[in-house]
Amino acid sequence: QVQLVESGGGLVQPGGSLTLSCAAARSIFSMYAAAWYRQAPGKQRELVAQIAVGGSTIYVDSVKGRFTIARDNAKSTMYLQMSSLKPEDTAVYYCTVWGPVQLWGQGTQVTVSS
């Protein structure tokens, strides 16, 4: 079973930027749609951004214009570029792939605080 490994989380001040990465052991992002979710303390996991096989993207309204989802098929890696970060973006961020079986990464913590 393919594993997804997220990285790039951390502590950032409001207004700052971070780029999350989701690496797979083999090329799957060119074959299946994928997405980033997040879960804040006490809240349900929510879809943040998704990217289709053809490259079209969808974002939750709260991150439109600030976040960008992208993938590098040659590197088997998906990214979430986050800018103008707000305290309400604080959450554990997960990547997922909708393959024959839905795969999830282990999550990476993003904390936006001064």
C-alpha angles and dihedrals in degrees: 000000000000115000126214118212121194125201140163102071123133147118117313134169121246109279092028132119138237134176119213122203130203114195126193128196091233138020107283104134091077090054104042140034114256139189149184120239130182136202124199122198111284093005136101121258109266134198110249104176138344135195125204126217088256091053102254114142138208127195135192109249094246093064102036111129092014105061130051126194117206141157138210107208093190090058094038087231135130123201140202112201109199125190137168087031119198131201088251089064088069108121145106107279121213131189121214138184124206098219128140082299121026109248126205133193123225094255134246125232119238116189121184110193141130 
